[in-house]
């Protein structure tokens, strides 16, 4: 569904994404990394919002530069920042997207995605009265109204409470069961561990690890967590000078 070859993005002298290679199948794929590692820049190139400096990427078989319109017709992107108009009702927000995408039978489709996201009882209420979790579900409804093949999610549960995060993930898993490919970024290691089929760790613009969460953890040992794997691959100042954070924590656990 997504093919990335030597994809690079430079901003002047800063290389934000450095010749990365990835292949994403029909799965929930997580891109993990610290702030400034290149996650959002990668997503913006894949969704045609940024043009690569070099390299190539194809989404649903379409080149993100040469066939940008076809890519946009095949995907949806839910950014980290709120993308709903709080002065409109939930239904008006989704209908706006249906009109932009030229969806046929719009009333049926809009009502369908609002029901899918559990918002049918609040469809005619102004979005300013919605909770944070409801607004996130409304963003998903907007993203699904034209039936995309690939859904890009940038920090889909950030800022939500535990119950709202669980609810959002129930909807994401339902979409995956229906055949949708999910490409997401997250800072929540426990969510990536529990829900992603595979993850990639990006650091300073380069992909430093790709595998299933289970295999990544096993590579460090039986008691390792995905957070341990993340810290092992992200070289902090201390680690660059020879301090091994994972071994230090393991030593403390043995002594404790």
C-alpha positions as CSV (number, residue, x, y, z in Angstrom):
1,X,0.0,0.0,0.0
2,X,2.9,2.4,0.7
3,X,6.4,2.1,-0.9
4,X,9.1,4.5,0.1
5,X,12.5,4.5,-1.5
6,X,15.4,6.9,-0.5
7,X,12.8,9.5,0.5
8,X,14.5,12.7,1.6
9,X,13.4,16.2,2.7
10,X,15.8,19.0,3.2
11,X,15.0,22.4,4.7
12,X,18.1,24.4,3.7
13,X,21.0,22.8,5.5
14,X,18.8,20.7,7.8
15,X,18.0,17.2,6.6
16,X,14.7,16.4,8.2
17,X,14.2,13.0,6.5
18,X,17.3,11.2,5.3
19,X,17.0,8.7,2.5
20,X,14.5,6.4,4.2
21,X,13.1,3.1,2.8
22,X,9.9,1.5,4.0
23,X,7.2,-0.8,2.7
24,X,3.8,-0.8,4.4
25,X,1.3,-3.6,3.7
26,X,-2.4,-3.8,4.8
27,X,-1.7,-3.3,8.5
28,X,-1.6,-0.9,11.3
29,X,1.9,0.6,11.0
30,X,3.4,2.9,13.7
31,X,6.1,5.5,13.1
32,X,7.8,6.2,16.4
33,X,10.5,8.8,17.3
34,X,11.3,11.7,19.5
35,X,10.2,15.3,18.8
36,X,11.9,16.6,15.7
37,X,12.9,13.1,14.4
38,X,11.1,13.5,11.1
39,X,7.8,11.7,11.8
40,X,5.4,14.5,10.7
41,X,7.6,15.5,7.8
42,X,7.4,11.9,6.5
43,X,3.6,11.9,6.8
44,X,3.3,15.2,5.1
45,X,5.3,13.9,2.1
46,X,3.2,10.8,1.9
47,X,0.0,12.8,2.0
48,X,1.3,15.2,-0.7
49,X,1.4,18.2,1.6
50,X,5.2,18.5,1.2
51,X,7.2,17.7,-1.9
52,X,10.3,15.5,-1.3
53,X,13.7,16.9,-2.0
54,X,14.7,13.5,-3.5
55,X,13.7,9.9,-3.6
56,X,10.3,8.4,-4.3
57,X,7.1,7.3,-2.6
58,X,4.0,5.6,-3.9
59,X,0.7,5.3,-2.0
60,X,-1.9,2.9,-3.3
61,X,0.3,2.6,-6.4
62,X,0.4,6.3,-7.2
63,X,3.5,8.5,-7.1
64,X,3.1,11.2,-4.4
65,X,4.6,13.8,-6.8
66,X,3.5,12.8,-10.3
67,X,0.1,11.6,-9.3
68,X,-0.6,13.7,-6.2
69,X,-4.3,14.1,-7.0
70,X,-4.8,10.3,-7.3
71,X,-3.0,9.9,-3.9
72,X,-5.3,12.4,-2.2
73,X,-8.4,10.7,-3.6
74,X,-7.2,7.4,-2.1
75,X,-6.2,8.5,1.4
76,X,-7.3,10.5,4.4
77,X,-5.2,12.4,6.9
78,X,-6.1,13.3,10.5
79,X,-3.5,15.8,11.8
80,X,-2.5,16.2,15.4
81,X,-4.1,19.6,15.7
82,X,-7.9,19.8,15.7
83,X,-9.4,19.9,12.2
84,X,-13.0,20.5,13.0
85,X,-15.0,23.8,12.9
86,X,-16.5,24.3,16.4
87,X,-19.0,26.8,15.0
88,X,-20.6,24.1,12.8
89,X,-22.6,21.0,13.8
90,X,-21.1,17.6,13.6
91,X,-23.1,16.8,10.5
92,X,-22.2,20.1,8.8
93,X,-18.5,19.3,9.4
94,X,-18.7,15.9,7.8
95,X,-20.9,17.2,4.9
96,X,-18.3,19.8,4.1
97,X,-15.7,17.0,3.5
98,X,-18.3,15.0,1.5
99,X,-18.8,18.0,-0.7
100,X,-15.0,18.6,-1.1
101,X,-14.5,15.0,-2.2
102,X,-17.5,14.9,-4.5
103,X,-19.1,12.0,-2.6
104,X,-22.2,10.7,-4.2
105,X,-25.3,10.0,-2.1
106,X,-23.9,12.3,0.5
107,X,-26.7,12.3,3.0
108,X,-26.5,8.5,3.3
109,X,-22.7,8.4,3.5
110,X,-22.5,11.3,6.1
111,X,-25.1,9.7,8.3
112,X,-23.3,6.3,8.0
113,X,-19.9,7.5,9.2
114,X,-21.4,9.5,12.0
115,X,-23.2,6.4,13.2
116,X,-20.0,4.4,12.7
117,X,-18.2,6.8,15.1
118,X,-21.1,6.7,17.6
119,X,-22.1,10.3,17.0
120,X,-25.6,9.8,15.6
121,X,-27.3,11.2,18.8
122,X,-25.2,14.4,18.6
123,X,-25.1,14.9,14.9
124,X,-27.0,18.3,15.0
125,X,-25.2,19.7,18.0
126,X,-22.5,22.4,17.6
127,X,-19.1,20.9,17.8
128,X,-18.1,23.4,20.5
129,X,-20.3,21.3,22.9
130,X,-18.4,18.1,22.1
131,X,-15.8,16.5,24.4
132,X,-12.2,16.0,23.2
133,X,-12.9,12.4,22.4
134,X,-16.0,13.2,20.5
135,X,-14.1,15.8,18.4
136,X,-11.5,13.2,17.6
137,X,-14.2,10.7,16.5
138,X,-15.7,13.5,14.4
139,X,-12.3,14.0,12.7
140,X,-12.3,10.2,11.9
141,X,-15.8,10.5,10.5
142,X,-14.6,13.4,8.2
143,X,-11.7,11.3,7.1
144,X,-13.8,8.3,6.3
145,X,-16.6,9.9,4.4
146,X,-15.0,9.3,0.9
147,X,-14.0,5.7,1.8
148,X,-10.2,5.9,1.6
149,X,-7.9,2.9,1.2
150,X,-5.2,4.4,3.6
151,X,-5.7,6.4,6.7
152,X,-2.9,8.5,8.1
153,X,-3.2,9.5,11.8
154,X,-0.8,11.9,13.5
155,X,-0.9,11.3,17.3
156,X,-4.5,10.1,17.1
157,X,-5.0,9.9,20.9
158,X,-2.8,12.7,22.2
159,X,-4.5,14.7,25.0
160,X,-7.3,12.3,25.5
161,X,-8.2,10.5,28.7
162,X,-7.9,6.8,29.1
163,X,-11.5,6.0,28.3
164,X,-11.5,8.2,25.2
165,X,-8.2,6.7,24.0
166,X,-9.7,3.2,24.4
167,X,-12.8,4.3,22.4
168,X,-10.7,5.7,19.5
169,X,-8.6,2.5,19.3
170,X,-11.8,0.4,19.1
171,X,-12.8,2.4,16.0
172,X,-9.3,2.1,14.5
173,X,-9.2,-1.6,15.0
174,X,-12.7,-1.9,13.4
175,X,-11.4,0.0,10.3
176,X,-8.4,-2.4,10.1
177,X,-10.8,-5.4,10.1
178,X,-12.7,-3.8,7.2
179,X,-9.5,-3.8,5.2
180,X,-8.1,-0.3,5.7
181,X,-4.4,0.4,6.0
182,X,-3.5,2.6,9.0
183,X,-0.2,4.6,9.1
184,X,0.2,6.4,12.3
185,X,2.6,8.3,14.5
186,X,2.4,8.1,18.3
187,X,4.4,8.9,21.5
188,X,2.4,6.3,23.4
189,X,4.6,3.2,23.5
190,X,2.0,1.0,25.2
191,X,-0.5,1.8,22.4
192,X,2.1,1.0,19.6
193,X,3.0,-2.2,21.4
194,X,-0.6,-3.3,21.8
195,X,-2.2,-2.3,18.5
196,X,0.4,-2.0,15.8
197,X,1.3,-4.9,13.6
198,X,4.7,-3.4,12.9
199,X,6.5,-0.2,13.9
200,X,9.5,1.8,12.6
201,X,11.7,3.9,14.8
202,X,13.0,7.1,13.3
203,X,15.8,9.2,14.8
204,X,17.4,12.3,13.3
205,X,15.6,11.7,10.0
206,X,16.8,8.0,9.6
207,X,15.0,4.8,10.1
208,X,16.9,2.9,12.8
209,X,14.6,-0.2,13.3
210,X,11.6,-1.8,11.7
211,X,9.8,-4.9,13.0
212,X,6.9,-6.1,15.0
213,X,6.8,-4.9,18.6
214,X,7.1,-8.5,19.8
215,X,10.3,-9.2,17.7
216,X,11.8,-5.8,18.8
217,X,11.3,-6.6,22.4
218,X,12.7,-10.1,22.1
219,X,15.8,-8.7,20.5
220,X,16.6,-7.1,23.9
221,X,15.5,-9.9,26.2
222,X,12.4,-11.6,27.7
223,X,11.6,-8.7,30.1
224,X,12.2,-5.8,27.7
225,X,9.4,-3.3,26.9
226,X,8.9,-1.4,23.6
227,X,10.0,1.7,25.6
228,X,13.3,-0.1,26.3
229,X,13.7,-0.8,22.6
230,X,12.9,2.8,21.8
231,X,15.5,4.1,24.2
232,X,18.0,1.7,23.0
233,X,17.7,2.9,19.4
234,X,17.4,6.7,20.2
235,X,20.8,7.8,21.1
236,X,20.7,10.4,23.8
237,X,23.7,12.5,24.8
238,X,24.5,10.1,27.6
239,X,24.3,7.1,25.4
240,X,26.5,8.7,22.7
241,X,29.2,9.1,25.4
242,X,29.0,5.4,26.4
243,X,26.1,5.3,28.9
244,X,23.9,2.3,28.2
245,X,20.4,3.2,29.6
246,X,18.9,-0.3,29.0
247,X,21.7,-2.1,30.8
248,X,21.6,0.4,33.6
249,X,17.9,-0.2,34.2
250,X,18.4,-4.0,34.0
251,X,21.1,-3.8,36.6
252,X,18.8,-1.8,38.9
253,X,16.0,-4.3,38.4
254,X,18.3,-7.2,39.4
255,X,19.5,-5.3,42.5
256,X,15.9,-4.4,43.4
